[in-house]
Every structure is written in C-alpha cells, then in structure tokens.
C-alpha cells in the first residue's frame, strides 16, 4: 500500500526552503528540492517525463545520475564544449524568415500578407518607447545605448476567468473576453491580446510602452535589458497557465493566430528568436534576489508551434549574470522544459566561480553587486513587489 505524502504546509515549506538555501551547490540544491516534492507534483512528474522525452543530457545527469561534480571540485576545469549560446539558438529557426507586409490598413483593423488580421477597436496609446541598454562587458559608467525599437517579445497569459470552450458557453465566452479586453485596454497591460477565438487585438501601439513585464530582465551576447516594459513587446493569450500534466492550455485558433502575429513582429522589427520568451523566464524580484514573481508561461508554452525554437532551453541571464536564485514555489510552478534553462544557468555560475577560484556563494554576491551597479547606470528605479502586479 502506497502512502500518499501530503503537500507541505506553510511552516514545512519554509523549513524546506531554509534548508535548501544552506546547500551552496546548485545541483545538490535542485536534487534536494526535487526529493521533497509531493507525488503528482511537477517536481515528481519530471521523473516520469524524462523516461519518454529527450532532454539536455546535463539535466538528466543532475536529476537522475548516481554522482555529479560538486562546487568543491575547484581543481577541475569546466567543460564548455556543449554550452548553449544565444547565437547558436538564433540559427535554429524552424521556418525560413520571409517578409510580411501590410495589405490593408484601416482605422479599425489591419490585414497582412501572411493572413494575419489585427483588430484595433480596443487600442489605447500610452507614452512613447525610449529605453537604455547596457552593453555586455562594459564597465560601470560605460556608454549606454538609447533605443526606440522593440527588442523582443514577452509572452503572457491573461489569467482571467475561464469557462469551457464549448458552444453552450458562447455567451459567457464572449462576455469574459470583452471584459478582459476592456480591462487590459484601460490599464495598458499588453501590446497584443489573442482571445480564445483566435482574434488578435492591438491594445497598445508598438511605438509605446505597455505595463506587462514589471520587474524583469533579459540579455543576449551583446546587451543587457532591465525593465522589459520599455524594451520588449507584450503578447498575451486569453487563458490561464495550467499544470503541465494537463497538456497545452492554448486553443488551436490561438496558436495559429499567434504564429502569424509572431512572424509579422519578427520581420517588422528584426527581433532575434532568442528574444521571444515567457514572463516566467524574465520576472525577477530585486528585493530578495529571486526570480519568478510571475509564472505565466512557466509550464508548457508552445514555442515550436509558434514557429520558434524551444527557448526554455536558454540559460536565464538573471541567474548567470546577476546571481538571482529560485525557491521551491518557483520550481513547483514550472516544468522540466524550463528546468533546462535553470540548470544551464546554474552550471555557468559554477563554472565561472571555479575559474575565479571562488565559492559559488561569494561569486553570486559579486554578480548581485554588478546588478545594482548596472541598474543604477540605467537609472532603474526600485519598487515594491506589489507595484509589479
């Protein structure tokens, strides 16, 4: 007879997180948190999923292997041969880039050459987009770039009320959708919303700022972006991010329209594929130096169905550049696909710490100091977590 372990209560969860925080090696900490997961949770689910899905070999080794290298192996040289890079992932587009142009532009809608139609009746202009970018490798006080073109796309779910997508619920589906569109328009929440019927609505013009990302950051091989409200476009799907065991949480019509919209935006603004990520990958809390204030798009986002690479495999810049951490709550809100990015980022931190002959904890303190310096150079104002909701 199998005894089902109950989910940890608040006190137990705090004790688990306290103990995990005392485990300095990131791989050992990840394995400890996985061992404390309740049966049926996302952390436990990864054991079953790994049997049938090919994932990054390093992740499989970390979770299931009999032995792994620890942070105390300072004499070993890191193996960087298989490191995932942004540039290599940018070359893995699933479909060739082709120009998309506007066929018809009217006050209430637009039509594009790839079949995309954008409705403008909920459009609400905000203030113009102007933002600063910190070049990677530059010293504090170095020249920052000032830009106005969007640098990437952050994907969201509206997390609004839902009813079954069935004909019998058509009245409620329409009512909820209209309420959601009115709310996000009034508050300038996103640049685009794709409703449950697959219709694309422009909320905030691409030339303006939308309040979609809160405290957030991303980076590539050339530059650091902090505060993605200003630099990235926000594309939201009407729906709720569900447990990964429930499967895809977007409808077929939403995915089709999303693919057309993404292709238009990538062509129009020359956005790199590696700059198309979910809110869960960029959300941060500088107050406690943890990632994942928001976890929409954390489980099973359909990157490939939108014509993109599986960007869950990208190492998270918040971890490897600035020493941010994650907790049990964040891990339980994500799936093994996103774990690849977590693991690769942790590996990079450990490798860099080894090359500097520093313990991981001390190296993270250095990285966190770098975050504060760069945020100051970009004139990023601190705010409370409540201001990011």
NORGILIN-V203114 format. One record per backbone hydrogen bond with DSSP energy under -1.0 kcal/mol. NH is the residue of the N-H (numbers start at 1). CO is the residue of the C=O. E is the energy in kcal/mol with one decimal. If there is no record, write none. Layout:
{{NH CO E} {NH CO E}}
This chain:
{{13 9 -2.8} {14 10 -2.2} {15 11 -2.2} {16 12 -2.6} {17 13 -2.6} {18 14 -2.5} {19 15 -2.7} {20 16 -2.7} {21 17 -2.2} {22 19 -1.0} {23 20 -1.5} {29 25 -2.3} {30 26 -2.3} {31 27 -2.4} {32 28 -2.2} {33 29 -2.5} {34 30 -2.2} {35 31 -2.0} {36 32 -1.2} {37 34 -1.2} {41 38 -2.1} {45 41 -2.6} {46 42 -1.1} {47 44 -1.4} {49 45 -2.2} {50 46 -2.5} {52 49 -1.5} {53 49 -1.3} {60 56 -1.9} {61 57 -2.3} {62 58 -2.2} {63 59 -2.2} {64 60 -2.7} {65 61 -1.5} {73 70 -1.8} {74 72 -2.3} {76 73 -1.4} {83 80 -1.4} {89 85 -1.7} {90 86 -2.0} {92 89 -1.6} {103 111 -2.8} {104 111 -2.0} {106 109 -2.9} {110 118 -2.0} {111 104 -2.8} {112 116 -2.7} {113 101 -2.6} {115 112 -2.0} {118 110 -2.4} {119 200 -3.2} {120 108 -2.6} {123 120 -1.8} {124 203 -4.1} {129 207 -2.9} {131 147 -2.4} {133 145 -2.6} {134 224 -1.9} {136 222 -2.6} {138 135 -1.6} {142 139 -2.4} {145 133 -2.2} {147 131 -2.8} {151 231 -3.6} {153 275 -2.7} {154 233 -3.2} {155 277 -2.7} {156 235 -2.4} {158 237 -2.1} {159 239 -2.7} {166 164 -2.0} {169 166 -1.7} {170 167 -1.7} {173 169 -2.9} {174 170 -2.3} {175 171 -2.4} {176 172 -2.9} {177 173 -2.1} {178 174 -2.4} {179 175 -2.2} {180 176 -2.4} {181 177 -2.4} {182 178 -2.3} {183 179 -2.1} {184 180 -2.5} {185 181 -1.9} {186 182 -2.2} {187 183 -1.7} {189 184 -2.3} {191 234 -2.1} {192 234 -2.1} {193 201 -2.2} {194 236 -2.6} {195 199 -2.2} {198 195 -2.0} {201 193 -2.8} {202 119 -2.9} {203 191 -2.8} {208 205 -2.1} {209 127 -2.3} {211 188 -3.0} {212 210 -1.5} {217 282 -1.6} {218 225 -2.3} {220 223 -2.1} {224 134 -2.4} {225 218 -3.2} {227 216 -3.1} {230 227 -1.3} {232 228 -2.3} {233 152 -3.1} {235 154 -2.4} {236 192 -2.7} {237 156 -2.3} {238 194 -2.8} {246 243 -2.2} {247 244 -1.4} {255 251 -2.1} {256 252 -2.3} {257 253 -2.3} {258 254 -2.7} {259 255 -2.2} {260 256 -1.7} {261 257 -2.6} {262 258 -2.8} {263 259 -2.2} {264 260 -1.9} {265 261 -2.5} {266 262 -2.7} {267 263 -2.0} {268 264 -2.8} {269 265 -2.3} {275 272 -1.7} {276 273 -1.6} {277 153 -2.2} {279 155 -2.1} {280 296 -1.6} {281 278 -1.4} {282 279 -1.0} {283 279 -2.0} {284 215 -2.2} {285 290 -2.6} {289 285 -1.3} {290 285 -1.3} {291 325 -2.5} {292 283 -2.9} {298 295 -1.6} {303 301 -1.9} {306 302 -1.1} {306 303 -1.0} {307 304 -1.7} {308 303 -2.1} {311 309 -1.8} {313 310 -1.9} {314 311 -1.4} {319 316 -1.3} {320 316 -1.9} {321 317 -2.4} {323 319 -1.5} {324 318 -2.5} {325 289 -2.5} {331 327 -2.1} {332 328 -2.4} {334 331 -1.1} {335 298 -1.3} {339 335 -1.4} {342 338 -1.6} {343 339 -3.0} {344 340 -2.7} {345 341 -2.0} {346 342 -2.6} {347 343 -2.8} {348 344 -2.0} {349 345 -2.1} {350 346 -2.4} {351 347 -2.7} {352 348 -2.5} {353 349 -2.3} {354 350 -2.2} {355 351 -2.1} {356 352 -1.3} {357 354 -1.3} {358 353 -2.8} {363 359 -2.3} {364 360 -2.5} {365 361 -1.4} {366 362 -1.6} {367 363 -2.3} {368 364 -2.6} {369 365 -1.8} {370 366 -1.8} {371 367 -1.9} {372 368 -1.8} {373 369 -1.9} {374 370 -2.7} {375 371 -3.0} {376 372 -1.8} {377 373 -2.2} {378 374 -2.1} {379 376 -1.1} {380 375 -3.2} {387 384 -1.3} {388 385 -1.6} {389 386 -1.1}}
